[in-house]
């Protein structure tokens, strides 16, 4: 019951750090996929 208010106030620092790490990981994956798409488009003559 002590930490219940924190759930509605934006969460704790641990969950924020985990979501920041997940966002960073997803941005890196998006960048990788964009590079691969551009390479394949160039290789196929588009």
Backbone as ProteinMPNN parsed JSONL, in Angstrom:
{"seq_chain_A": "XXXXXXXXXXXXXXXXXXXXXXXXXXXXXXXXXXXXXXXXXXXXXX", "coords_chain_A": {"N_chain_A": [[0.829, -1.2, 0.0], [2.096, 1.152, 0.503], [3.565, 2.054, -1.736], [1.666, 2.535, -3.666], [0.705, 5.034, -4.54], [2.761, 5.923, -6.137], [2.443, 4.464, -8.465], [0.521, 5.784, -9.896], [1.62, 8.202, -10.311], [3.428, 8.284, -12.344], [5.26, 6.26, -12.091], [8.209, 4.422, -10.928], [11.78, 5.029, -10.718], [13.189, 2.828, -11.664], [11.538, 1.517, -13.527], [11.336, 3.529, -15.397], [13.967, 3.713, -16.297], [14.226, 1.201, -17.445], [12.362, 1.382, -19.532], [13.507, 3.449, -21.0], [15.864, 2.208, -21.829], [14.785, 0.221, -23.435], [13.599, 1.778, -25.437], [15.88, 2.952, -26.562], [17.117, 0.654, -27.565], [15.19, -0.123, -29.467], [15.264, 2.065, -31.22], [17.828, 1.738, -32.263], [17.473, -0.671, -33.638], [15.581, 0.117, -35.551], [17.139, 1.913, -37.023], [19.04, 0.136, -38.071], [17.391, -1.451, -39.714], [16.52, 0.439, -41.581], [18.901, 1.071, -42.885], [19.465, -1.432, -44.028], [17.228, -1.702, -45.717], [17.614, 0.451, -47.484], [20.032, -0.316, -48.668], [19.257, -2.717, -49.951], [17.328, -1.72, -51.705], [18.896, -0.107, -53.333], [20.588, -2.033, -54.419], [18.827, -3.506, -55.913], [18.174, -1.833, -57.91], [16.324, 0.204, -57.662]], "CA_chain_A": [[0.0, 0.0, 0.0], [2.945, 2.339, 0.613], [4.013, 2.52, -3.048], [0.547, 2.609, -4.609], [0.599, 6.377, -5.107], [3.791, 6.023, -7.174], [1.944, 3.863, -9.701], [-0.298, 6.751, -10.612], [2.393, 9.433, -10.47], [4.429, 8.137, -13.384], [6.117, 5.108, -11.862], [9.47, 4.605, -10.233], [12.951, 5.253, -11.571], [13.595, 1.567, -12.272], [10.744, 1.266, -14.731], [11.696, 4.561, -16.38], [15.254, 3.332, -16.868], [13.987, 0.046, -18.307], [11.697, 1.814, -20.766], [14.499, 4.219, -21.757], [16.757, 1.238, -22.453], [14.016, -0.433, -24.498], [13.455, 2.761, -26.512], [17.192, 3.048, -27.214], [17.297, -0.591, -28.324], [14.291, -0.089, -30.618], [15.783, 3.056, -32.17], [18.966, 1.113, -32.939], [16.936, -1.663, -34.569], [14.976, 0.869, -36.654], [18.25, 2.405, -37.839], [19.6, -1.004, -38.801], [16.455, -1.852, -40.762], [16.522, 1.474, -42.617], [20.131, 0.883, -43.663], [19.291, -2.64, -44.845], [16.243, -1.411, -46.765], [18.243, 1.32, -48.479], [21.001, -1.128, -49.389], [18.57, -3.631, -50.849], [16.689, -0.938, -52.76], [19.961, 0.312, -54.242], [21.091, -3.226, -55.092], [17.828, -4.01, -56.864], [18.051, -0.851, -58.986], [15.196, 1.125, -57.445]], "C_chain_A": [[0.871, 1.26, 0.0], [3.315, 2.908, -0.758], [2.905, 2.688, -4.067], [0.422, 3.98, -5.269], [1.603, 6.559, -6.25], [3.346, 5.433, -8.499], [1.18, 4.857, -10.553], [0.422, 8.069, -10.846], [3.489, 9.298, -11.506], [5.404, 7.007, -13.147], [7.396, 5.443, -11.142], [10.612, 4.743, -11.227], [13.391, 3.985, -12.286], [12.834, 1.285, -13.548], [11.033, 2.298, -15.806], [13.0, 4.204, -17.064], [15.082, 2.149, -17.816], [13.323, 0.469, -19.605], [12.642, 2.66, -21.624], [15.452, 3.281, -22.491], [16.053, 0.542, -23.613], [13.848, 0.506, -25.69], [14.768, 2.903, -27.273], [17.447, 1.829, -28.091], [16.424, -0.59, -29.587], [14.742, 0.926, -31.666], [16.971, 2.488, -32.944], [18.483, 0.106, -33.975], [16.307, -0.974, -35.78], [16.072, 1.382, -37.587], [18.872, 1.3, -38.672], [18.689, -1.4, -39.956], [16.391, -0.837, -41.895], [17.749, 1.324, -43.503], [19.997, -0.329, -44.569], [18.312, -2.394, -45.991], [16.87, -0.561, -47.859], [19.261, 0.547, -49.306], [20.322, -2.031, -50.391], [17.857, -2.905, -51.994], [17.713, -0.513, -53.805], [20.463, -0.876, -55.061], [20.106, -3.748, -56.144], [17.561, -3.002, -57.98], [16.875, 0.097, -58.824], [15.658, 2.495, -57.114]], "O_chain_A": [[0.431, 2.318, -0.452], [3.372, 4.127, -0.921], [3.185, 2.961, -5.234], [0.068, 4.067, -6.445], [1.324, 7.268, -7.216], [3.82, 5.857, -9.553], [1.191, 4.778, -11.782], [-0.111, 8.959, -11.509], [4.4, 10.125, -11.542], [6.313, 6.817, -13.955], [7.644, 6.595, -10.786], [10.421, 4.59, -12.434], [13.912, 4.054, -13.399], [13.42, 0.859, -14.543], [10.983, 1.987, -16.996], [13.132, 4.371, -18.277], [15.717, 2.098, -18.87], [13.68, -0.031, -20.672], [12.581, 2.592, -22.851], [15.808, 3.53, -23.642], [16.661, 0.303, -24.656], [13.945, 0.069, -26.836], [14.766, 2.966, -28.503], [17.93, 1.951, -29.217], [16.873, -1.011, -30.653], [14.616, 0.677, -32.865], [17.105, 2.73, -34.143], [19.03, 0.04, -35.075], [16.479, -1.43, -36.91], [15.941, 1.293, -38.808], [19.193, 1.503, -39.843], [19.167, -1.658, -41.061], [16.225, -1.217, -43.054], [17.656, 1.436, -44.725], [20.369, -0.275, -45.741], [18.55, -2.835, -47.115], [16.672, -0.833, -49.043], [19.343, 0.737, -50.519], [20.743, -2.115, -51.545], [17.79, -3.413, -53.113], [17.443, -0.551, -55.006], [20.731, -0.743, -56.255], [20.507, -4.356, -57.137], [16.798, -3.293, -58.901], [16.475, 0.738, -59.796], [14.838, 3.388, -56.903]]}, "name": "protein", "num_of_chains": 1, "seq": "XXXXXXXXXXXXXXXXXXXXXXXXXXXXXXXXXXXXXXXXXXXXXX"}
